[in-house]
Structures are given as C-alpha cells and as structure tokens.
C-alpha cells in the first residue's frame, strides 16, 4: 500500500512537473513565434523578403516564404543578389502591346504605315485621369490633338522635355501655348526619355520619339505595359523631373520596384544616370550563354563592346546592326567587332536605325531610350527595361531579322 501510494504520489508529482514543463515550453514557443513573425514583418518592410501572410495565419511557415523563393527561381532572377526584393504583380488578360515602325523608302505619304502612332493616340484617347509624359521630341500633330482633347475631357496632362526641343518643335510650342504644363530640363545634356505614364496604371516606353521622322522614316520600337508597379517606377522618375527639377546626376536613385514580376515575366527597370545602368547591363550581357543580338543607333560604350567580344570568345553567337551614321568613327565599337570577325553590319535604312535593343539568348530583351554610350550612362536622362520573356524576345528577334536582312540588302 505504501509503495502504491508512494507510486501514485510520484506519478502525480511527475504530471505536475510535466504540466509545468509543458507550460514553460508553450511560453517559449509563443515567444519564438512572435520573434519569427516580427522578423518576417521587418524583413518585408525593408524589402528583403516577401511574406505570404495567409500562410502565416494558417501556421504554414514554409509556404509563408515560398513567394519570395518562387520569384528567385523565375527566368532571369539569377541576375540579382538574393537580398534584392522582387515585387510580384498578378495579371489577367493581355498585359502588354508591342509596336514597331515600318519605314518605307522613299518616304511618301501614300505608302506610310502609322501603326505605332495610331497605337499611341489610342492609349492617349483611353486615358481617364492622368498622362505624365517625358519625351525628347514631340512634333506629331495628331498626338498634340489627342493630348489637348484629353485635357479638355478632364485628364491631367503634364510634360517634361528637353529645353532645345521646346524652343523648336511646333507641336510642343502649341501645347504650351494652350496651357499644358511643360517643364524643360534647362541644361546642356539632353532629357532623352520617351515614356508616358497613363492613369498611374500603365507605361508606354521605347525608342520612339513622337515625330513624323520617328513614325515614318526611322526604325523604332515601343511597348505599352499595364502594371501599376511599373507605372509607380516611372511616375517617381517623372515627379523628380517635373516637381523637383532634378535632372541628370541630380536625380535620386529611388526607384520603388527595380525588379518586378508581371505574371511569369521578370522586368527590370533602370534610369540613367542615377541607377548605374551600364554596370547592370554589362552583368546581363555577361550571362549570355547562346546568343547576343543588337540593333544600335549609337554604340560607343567600351564596356558593352568588351563584354560582347568576351562572350563571343566564349562561343556565344553575336549578331548586330549599327546605324551607319557615326559607326565608322574612332569611338564606335563597329571596328573592333569587325576585327574579331563578328557578324555585325551597318544598317540598310536610308534614313535612320533608331533602336537601342539587345536580345539575350532569345529570352530577354533590353529596350528603352538608352543608347549604348557614355553620354547616355553618365549625363542624359534615360530609361531602360530588361524584359525576361521569350515571347516578347521572339517579336524583337523578328524585328532584328528584318533589320539584319535589310542591312545585307539595302534598297537602291
């Protein structure tokens, strides 16, 4: 009996101790949980990680961080340091539209193709609230008409441009006289951007100036992307120029989403000179494994040229087309590439090849206003996108093939 009672007492004591131990363990678990949730919250606020908070509520902490890990595994994400945040934006339906000009030689009114201008006017006509435009040249009458009509129906229209162009281009002068607020850069380097932020929800950008030559004579590209986060990137850059008069090196490096995911597509945004675009672009070129193709209005940057020649030595296929004008100067990269027997050509458009495009491994495209030059990188106001999307790359590849074939068989 004594042993039995002793055993019972001992068992009770163990249960009490166990209960106290469980209580202590539970408290420690709660503290660890709170610390973990706090760390995740701070990590997300500082941009280091993305957190799936619904998974946190479900108690699935492995899935809670899956969003960030999944992004890191997407096409092109190896370009970035693990600590950099990639913002994710869901999409429904078609989220982009591409435009390529179709220059005809000779340029005659009856044979002109104005698909790009029509696309731009359509975007302007569909704007509901705001149009913020940073444009080097704007002298297309139908674009001016569309902007005035947008203003008259209540859309806020604002423009940033280059000072010299505001003094010379009739459409810009007409818009200013009609009361459209226009901010010139008032400096020697140029405000060379060609972008438009629409309703804070979409962006038009590319190499395309809003002019007759840009529309009918020059090889150009433009892309219209529906993405609120990308729009925020460009709206931030526009605000620096329009509100703060911060141009060139005075522009702060504060792009909200340098890397963002639109559906399955990774998009990088870079503004020059503040974002060190040359360094980032060289890193992208260095990752080419199969091919680098380019169309270049101006290609004088030694770093880009060296990166391409090095990749060619490593077995990467290189093909390129240079705008003829300026390509034979001592500053052009054409000569050194020809010395290496690379497949590079002067363009066959009797007017102007105005693209600023790299196509990497037929999977990623570099596009924008950014020429491959020191001026673009260090002095001008410029923008570029790197779009990791094989379908978009395929459409740029088709444009490259058209330009490449014309370079080999220019019109008489």
JOURUR-V186511 format. One line per field, one symbol per residue. phi: phi as a letter, one per 40 degrees, with the letter a starting at -180 (. if undefined). A space follows every 50 residues. Layout:
# JOURUR-V186511
phi: ???
This chain:
# JOURUR-V186511
phi: .cccccccccccccccccccccccccccccccccccccccccccccgcab bcccccccgbccccbcccccccccdgcccbcdcccbcbbcbbgcbabbbb cbcbbccbdcbcbbdccccccccccccbbabbbbbcbbacdccdcccccc dcchccbbbbacdccccbccccccccccgccbbccfacdccbcababbfg babbaiccccbdcccbbccbbabbbcacccdcdccccccccccbfcbfcc cccbccbdbabbgcbcbbbabbcccfccdcccccccccbbabbabbcbbb cccccccccccccchccbbabbdccgcbcccccddcccccgccbbccbcc cacbcbbbbbffbbbbaiccccaccccbbccaaabbbcacccdccccccd ccccccccbccc
